[in-house]
Amino acid sequence: MVKEYQIIARNFDLAGRASSDIKHQLKDMMIQSRLMKRICAASYEAEINVVIHSVGGYATFQFDDTAFYLDFYDDGPGISDLELAMKEGYSTANEIDHMNGFGAGMGLPNMKRLADVLKVHTDRFGTHVHMAFFRGDTHDDL
């Protein structure tokens, strides 16, 4: 089963909706609390990045017997310097984003810390963030 979520650029009222639905699904599945927190936190970070830094996109959530998979796609403009964007504290968020409580520069670093696998592909047409979280993992970051 693949669940898909639309993410609307600059819509702070709906930001977090996909992550919240994913959390409810994981709770219904009675997933280990630590794993659920990692997945939900990483999902929220990625979702907010699409809201703040793109012209919109979507996310997918799926799982199998070994892992949970999150994929976030946006329609641009892409990340101009991915290496710099992976550094804690670096942000291209604007004043409005900061006023809304976002833009601390921890999105990608947090996703890297929380996910068992993080792959980022970006170009001027958009960004694809893929994360995998293995079942039964003993990740101790939360």
Beta strands, then each sheet from edge to edge (+ up, - down):
strand 1: 2-7
strand 2: 57-63
strand 3: 67-74
strand 4: 117-123
strand 5: 126-134
sheet 1: 1+ 2- 3+ 5- 4+
end
